[in-house]
Amino acid sequence: MKKTVYFRLEYYKDTDDLSYKYRNKLFINFLRKIKKLKYVFGNIKRIESDDKIEYICYTVQNKEEKMLKKIENIVRKNINANIILPRRIKEIASNKENIEIYQNVNKIIKNNKENKSIYRDFLKTVIKSVIERKKEILEEQSLSILIDTKDYNNTQLISKLITQYKMINIVTSNIKQFAGLEEEAEQNFEPISVLNNKRKSLRNAKYILNVDFSGEKIKEYSIDRTAVIFNIADTK
């Protein structure tokens, strides 16, 4: 898939110069020819000052434009709709040239960034579905959780997952923060371990849940290339 193309066109005008009209006509013709390609303009802004004319343009593929318009219409009718947007669509909709055009889609993007509940609500179902599709038994699997922040929501998430798996491995750089959780789990005979060995902690992990690790931080760990990673982190 080709990427979105952004470009800026500008020229200085001099109404006393006979070539002004010619240059202006060239620019207009240039824009018209680009429109005939399989790309379409998502937006064209014409900014005119005393001494120059500037066009700020970007293009998107037809199917991406159509998808965004459909999503925008759906969200406009129901602003509380739970929609998980593809990363590519979010990139296009949240571009500064597009924010006003897709206001409702951007509200969804903002809400999703501020609130992980939509992902958490479906998390148990999604993980279970993936494991079953691999023809494995959920209760016989271990789940490794990448997490650095111990707050109420994250503690509740771990509590909900702990009853489903043979073992929960908490991988964190804040060992002390989660030590109490491990001790409490031991007293309740719950299978939790707290780890932070970048070479060994995830080496044999088959299923990994990323709660708040960044992409760069995940790269620091040795992970089997066949591992399945479920990501609910806001970070990239």
C-alpha positions as CSV (number, residue, x, y, z in Angstrom):
1,M,0.0,0.0,0.0
2,K,1.3,3.4,-1.0
3,K,1.7,6.0,1.7
4,T,-0.1,9.2,2.0
5,V,1.7,12.0,0.1
6,Y,2.0,15.5,1.5
7,F,3.3,18.4,-0.4
8,R,3.3,22.2,-0.5
9,L,3.3,24.4,-3.6
10,E,3.9,28.1,-3.5
11,Y,5.0,30.9,-5.7
12,Y,5.5,34.6,-5.3
13,K,3.2,36.9,-7.3
14,D,3.7,40.2,-8.9
15,T,0.6,41.5,-10.6
16,D,2.7,43.9,-12.6
17,D,4.6,40.9,-14.0
18,L,3.1,39.6,-17.2
19,S,4.2,36.1,-16.3
20,Y,2.0,36.1,-13.2
21,K,-1.1,34.8,-15.0
22,Y,1.0,32.2,-16.8
23,R,2.5,30.8,-13.5
24,N,-0.9,30.8,-11.8
25,K,-2.4,28.8,-14.7
26,L,0.5,26.3,-14.6
27,F,-0.2,25.7,-10.9
28,I,-3.9,25.2,-11.5
29,N,-3.3,22.8,-14.4
30,F,-0.8,20.9,-12.3
31,L,-3.3,20.3,-9.5
32,R,-5.9,19.2,-12.0
33,K,-3.6,16.6,-13.5
34,I,-2.7,15.1,-10.1
35,K,-6.4,14.7,-9.4
36,K,-6.7,12.4,-12.4
37,L,-4.4,9.9,-10.8
38,K,-5.7,7.1,-8.6
39,Y,-4.9,9.2,-5.6
40,V,-7.5,11.9,-4.6
41,F,-7.0,15.0,-2.6
42,G,-8.2,14.8,1.0
43,N,-7.9,18.6,1.3
44,I,-6.4,21.6,-0.5
45,K,-5.8,24.8,1.3
46,R,-5.1,27.9,-0.6
47,I,-3.4,30.6,1.4
48,E,-2.9,34.0,-0.3
49,S,-0.9,36.8,1.1
50,D,0.2,40.1,-0.4
51,D,3.3,38.7,-2.1
52,K,2.6,35.0,-2.6
53,I,0.1,32.2,-3.1
54,E,0.5,28.9,-1.3
55,Y,-1.2,25.5,-1.7
56,I,-1.0,23.0,1.1
57,C,-2.2,19.6,-0.2
58,Y,-2.2,15.9,0.7
59,T,-3.5,12.8,-1.0
60,V,-4.9,9.6,0.2
61,Q,-5.9,6.4,-1.6
62,N,-9.5,6.2,-2.7
63,K,-10.4,3.2,-0.5
64,E,-8.9,4.9,2.6
65,E,-10.9,8.1,1.9
66,K,-14.1,6.1,1.4
67,M,-13.5,4.1,4.6
68,L,-12.9,7.3,6.6
69,K,-16.1,8.9,5.3
70,K,-18.1,5.8,6.2
71,I,-16.6,5.8,9.7
72,E,-17.2,9.5,10.1
73,N,-20.9,9.1,9.2
74,I,-21.4,6.2,11.6
75,V,-19.8,8.1,14.5
76,R,-21.7,11.3,13.7
77,K,-24.9,9.3,14.2
78,N,-23.7,7.7,17.4
79,I,-20.8,9.5,19.0
80,N,-20.7,6.8,21.8
81,A,-20.1,4.0,19.3
82,N,-17.3,1.6,20.3
83,I,-15.0,1.5,17.3
84,I,-11.5,0.1,17.1
85,L,-9.7,2.0,14.3
86,P,-6.9,0.6,12.2
87,R,-3.6,2.4,12.8
88,R,-3.5,3.6,9.2
89,I,-6.9,5.2,9.4
90,K,-6.0,6.9,12.7
91,E,-2.8,8.4,11.1
92,I,-4.8,9.9,8.2
93,A,-7.7,11.2,10.4
94,S,-5.4,12.8,13.0
95,N,-3.2,14.6,10.5
96,K,-3.4,18.3,11.1
97,E,-4.9,18.9,7.7
98,N,-7.6,16.4,8.4
99,I,-8.7,17.1,12.0
100,E,-11.5,19.5,11.0
101,I,-12.8,17.2,8.2
102,Y,-13.0,14.1,10.5
103,Q,-13.9,15.7,13.8
104,N,-16.0,12.8,15.0
105,V,-13.4,10.2,14.1
106,N,-10.8,12.2,16.0
107,K,-13.1,12.3,19.1
108,I,-13.0,8.5,19.0
109,I,-9.2,8.5,18.7
110,K,-8.9,10.9,21.6
111,N,-11.3,8.9,23.7
112,N,-9.4,5.6,23.0
113,K,-6.2,7.2,24.0
114,E,-7.6,8.5,27.2
115,N,-9.5,5.4,28.1
116,K,-8.5,1.7,27.6
117,S,-11.8,0.3,28.6
118,I,-12.8,-0.7,25.1
119,Y,-9.8,-2.9,24.8
120,R,-10.0,-4.2,28.4
121,D,-13.6,-5.1,28.0
122,F,-12.9,-7.5,25.1
123,L,-9.4,-8.6,26.3
124,K,-10.4,-11.9,27.9
125,T,-12.5,-12.8,25.0
126,V,-9.9,-11.9,22.4
127,I,-7.1,-13.9,24.2
128,K,-9.4,-16.9,24.7
129,S,-10.4,-16.9,21.1
130,V,-6.8,-16.7,19.8
131,I,-5.7,-19.6,22.1
132,E,-8.7,-21.7,21.1
133,R,-8.0,-21.1,17.4
134,K,-4.5,-22.5,18.0
135,K,-6.3,-25.6,19.4
136,E,-4.9,-25.1,22.8
137,I,-6.5,-25.2,26.3
138,L,-6.7,-21.8,28.0
139,E,-6.2,-23.1,31.5
140,E,-3.0,-24.9,30.5
141,Q,-1.3,-21.7,29.2
142,S,0.9,-19.1,30.9
143,L,0.4,-15.4,30.2
144,S,3.2,-12.9,30.5
145,I,2.1,-9.4,31.3
146,L,4.4,-6.4,30.4
147,I,3.6,-3.8,33.0
148,D,5.4,-1.0,34.9
149,T,2.5,0.9,36.5
150,K,0.7,-0.6,39.5
151,D,-2.5,1.3,39.8
152,Y,-6.1,0.3,40.6
153,N,-7.1,-0.5,37.0
154,N,-4.0,-2.6,36.3
155,T,-4.3,-4.5,39.6
156,Q,-8.0,-5.3,38.7
157,L,-6.9,-6.5,35.3
158,I,-4.4,-8.9,36.7
159,S,-7.0,-10.2,39.2
160,K,-9.4,-10.9,36.4
161,L,-6.9,-12.8,34.4
162,I,-5.2,-14.8,37.2
163,T,-8.1,-17.3,37.4
164,Q,-7.9,-18.2,33.7
165,Y,-4.3,-19.3,33.3
166,K,-1.9,-21.9,34.7
167,M,0.6,-19.1,35.4
168,I,0.8,-15.3,35.2
169,N,4.3,-13.9,34.7
170,I,4.5,-10.2,35.5
171,V,7.5,-8.7,33.6
172,T,8.3,-5.3,35.0
173,S,11.2,-3.0,35.7
174,N,9.4,-2.0,39.0
175,I,10.0,-5.2,40.9
176,K,9.5,-3.6,44.3
177,Q,6.2,-2.2,43.3
178,F,4.8,-5.6,42.4
179,A,6.5,-7.6,45.1
180,G,3.6,-7.2,47.4
181,L,1.2,-8.5,44.8
182,E,3.4,-11.7,44.4
183,E,3.4,-12.3,48.1
184,E,-0.4,-11.8,48.4
185,A,-0.8,-14.2,45.5
186,E,1.3,-16.9,47.2
187,Q,-0.8,-16.7,50.3
188,N,-3.9,-17.2,48.2
189,F,-2.2,-20.0,46.2
190,E,-2.5,-18.0,43.1
191,P,0.1,-18.6,40.3
192,I,2.0,-15.3,39.9
193,S,5.7,-14.6,39.4
194,V,7.4,-11.2,39.1
195,L,10.3,-11.1,36.7
196,N,12.7,-8.7,34.9
197,N,15.4,-10.7,33.2
198,K,15.6,-9.2,29.7
199,R,17.2,-12.3,28.3
200,K,15.1,-15.0,30.0
201,S,11.8,-13.6,31.1
202,L,10.1,-13.8,27.7
203,R,12.3,-16.2,25.9
204,N,9.8,-19.1,26.1
205,A,6.6,-17.0,26.4
206,K,3.9,-18.0,24.0
207,Y,1.3,-15.4,24.9
208,I,2.2,-11.9,26.0
209,L,0.0,-9.0,27.1
210,N,1.6,-5.5,26.8
211,V,-0.1,-3.1,29.2
212,D,2.2,-0.1,29.2
213,F,5.6,-1.0,27.7
214,S,6.8,1.1,24.8
215,G,7.8,-0.5,21.5
216,E,11.4,0.4,22.2
217,K,11.3,-1.1,25.6
218,I,9.9,-4.4,24.3
219,K,12.8,-4.6,21.9
220,E,15.1,-4.9,24.9
221,Y,13.7,-8.3,25.7
222,S,14.4,-11.7,24.0
223,I,11.1,-12.8,22.6
224,D,10.4,-16.0,20.6
225,R,9.4,-15.0,17.1
226,T,6.3,-17.2,17.3
227,A,4.9,-15.5,20.4
228,V,1.5,-13.8,20.2
229,I,1.5,-10.2,21.7
230,F,-1.7,-8.6,22.7
231,N,-1.3,-4.8,23.0
232,I,-3.4,-2.5,25.1
233,A,-0.7,0.1,25.7
234,D,-1.2,3.7,24.6
235,T,2.5,4.1,23.9
236,K,4.0,3.3,20.5
